[in-house]
Amino acid sequence: MPVYMVERELPGITMDQLAGAQRAAIATCRELTAQGKQVRYIRTTFVPGEAHCMCLFEAPSPERVKEANETAKIPFTRIVEALDLTP
């Protein structure tokens, strides 16, 4: 299944807020998958000095990833297909 990177600009976000957004993403993906709309949160990388965040999701389409992020109410700037090269 394809992997998508979700880019976010989150100026002023606290670590507690970032953790809350991560929990919301995980819960929303589980809810959507339970409804038959497969999407899985993989992980997040955050660059604190730039307030830049990159999250990886696995889903059949970018539209499904967009739906998950919009449902979780987590802002994003773009969604692009990516390769997760974790060994």
Contact map, one row per residue, 1 for C-alpha under 8 A:
111000000000000000000000000000000000000000000000000000000111000000000000000000000000000
111100000000000000000000000000000000000000000000000000000111100000000000000000001100000
111110000000000000000000000000000000000000000000000000011110000000000000000000001111000
011111000000000000000000000000000000000000000000000000011110010010000000000000111110000
001111100000000000000000000000000000000000000000000001111000000000000000000000111100000
000111110000000000000000000000000000000000000000000001111000000000000000000111110000000
000011111000000000000000000000000000000000000000000111100000000000000000000111100000000
000001111100000000000000000000000000000000000000000111000000000000000000001111000000000
000000111110000000000000000000000000000000000000001110000000000000000000000110000000000
000000011111100000000000000000000000000000000000001110000000000000000000000000000000000
000000001111100000000000000000000000000000000000011100000000000000000000000000000000000
000000000111110000000000000000000000000000000000001000000000000000000000000000000000000
000000000111111011000000000000000000000000000000001000000000000000000000000000000000000
000000000001111111000000000000000000000000000000000000000000000000000000000000000000000
000000000000111111100000000000000000000000000000000000000000000000000000000000000000000
000000000000011111110000000000000000000000000000000000000000000000000000000000000000000
000000000000111111111000000000000000000000000000000000000000000000000000000000000000000
000000000000111111111100000000000000000000000000000000000000000000000000000000000000000
000000000000001111111110000000000000000000000000000000000000000000000000000000000000000
000000000000000111111111000000000000000000000000000000000000000000000000000000000000000
000000000000000011111111100000000000000000000000000000000000000000000001010000000000000
000000000000000001111111110000000000000000010000000000000000000000000000000000000000000
000000000000000000111111111000000000000000000000000000000000000000000000000000000000000
000000000000000000011111111100000000000000000000000000000000000000000001000000000000000
000000000000000000001111111110000000000010000000000000000000000000011001010000000000000
000000000000000000000111111111000000000110000000000000000000000000000000000000000000000
000000000000000000000011111111100000000000000000000000000000000000000000000000000000000
000000000000000000000001111111110000000000000000000000000000000000010011000000000000000
000000000000000000000000111111111000011110000000000000000000000000010000000000000000000
000000000000000000000000011111111100001100000000000000000000000000000000000000000000000
000000000000000000000000001111111110000000000000000000000000000000000000000000000000000
000000000000000000000000000111111111111000000000000000000000000000010000000000000000000
000000000000000000000000000011111111111100000000000000000000000000000000000000000000000
000000000000000000000000000001111111110000000000000000000000000000000000000000000000000
000000000000000000000000000000111111100000000000000000000000000000000000000000000000000
000000000000000000000000000000011111110000000000000000000000000000000000000000000000000
000000000000000000000000000000011111111000000000000000000000000100000000000000000000000
000000000000000000000000000010011101111100000000000000000011000100000000000000000000000
000000000000000000000000000011011000111110000000000000001111000110010000000000000000000
000000000000000000000000010011001000011111000000000000001110000000000000000000000000000
000000000000000000000000110010000000001111100000000000111100000000000000000000000000000
000000000000000000000000000000000000000111110000000000111100000000000000000000000000000
000000000000000000000000000000000000000011111000000000111000000000000000000000000000000
000000000000000000000100000000000000000001111100000011110000000000000000000000000000000
000000000000000000000000000000000000000000111110000011100000000000000000000000000000000
000000000000000000000000000000000000000000011111001111000000000000000000000000000000000
000000000000000000000000000000000000000000001111111110000000000000000000000000000000000
000000000000000000000000000000000000000000000111111100000000000000000000000000000000000
000000000000000000000000000000000000000000000011111100000000000000000000000000000000000
000000000010000000000000000000000000000000000011111100000000000000000000000000000000000
000000001111100000000000000000000000000000000111111110000000000000000000000000000000000
000000111110000000000000000000000000000000000111111111000000000000000000000000000000000
000000111100000000000000000000000000000000011110001111100000000000000000000000000000000
000011110000000000000000000000000000000000011100000111110000000000000000000000000000000
000011100000000000000000000000000000000011111000000011111000000000000000000000000000000
001111000000000000000000000000000000000011110000000001111100000000000000000000000000000
001111000000000000000000000000000000001111100000000000111110000010000000000000000000000
111100000000000000000000000000000000001111000000000000011111000010000000000000000000000
111100000000000000000000000000000000011100000000000000001111110110000000000000000000000
110000000000000000000000000000000000011000000000000000000111110100000000000000000000000
010000000000000000000000000000000000000000000000000000000011111110000000000000000000000
000100000000000000000000000000000000000000000000000000000011111111000000000000111000000
000000000000000000000000000000000000000000000000000000000000111111100000000000000000000
000000000000000000000000000000000000111000000000000000000011111111110000000000000000000
000100000000000000000000000000000000001000000000000000001110111111111000000000100000000
000000000000000000000000000000000000000000000000000000000000011111111100000000100000000
000000000000000000000000000000000000000000000000000000000000001111111110000000000000000
000000000000000000000000100110010000001000000000000000000000000111111111000000000000000
000000000000000000000000100000000000000000000000000000000000000011111111111100000000000
000000000000000000000000000000000000000000000000000000000000000001111111111000000000000
000000000000000000000000000100000000000000000000000000000000000000111111110000000000000
000000000000000000001001100100000000000000000000000000000000000000011111110000000000000
000000000000000000000000000000000000000000000000000000000000000000001111111000000000000
000000000000000000001000100000000000000000000000000000000000000000001111111100000000000
000000010000000000000000000000000000000000000000000000000000000000001100111110000000000
000001111000000000000000000000000000000000000000000000000000000000001000011111100000000
000001111000000000000000000000000000000000000000000000000000000000000000001111100000000
000001110000000000000000000000000000000000000000000000000000000000000000000111110000000
000111100000000000000000000000000000000000000000000000000000010011000000000111111000000
000111000000000000000000000000000000000000000000000000000000010000000000000001111100000
011110000000000000000000000000000000000000000000000000000000010000000000000000111110000
011110000000000000000000000000000000000000000000000000000000000000000000000000011111000
001100000000000000000000000000000000000000000000000000000000000000000000000000001111100
001000000000000000000000000000000000000000000000000000000000000000000000000000000111110
000000000000000000000000000000000000000000000000000000000000000000000000000000000011111
000000000000000000000000000000000000000000000000000000000000000000000000000000000001111
000000000000000000000000000000000000000000000000000000000000000000000000000000000000111
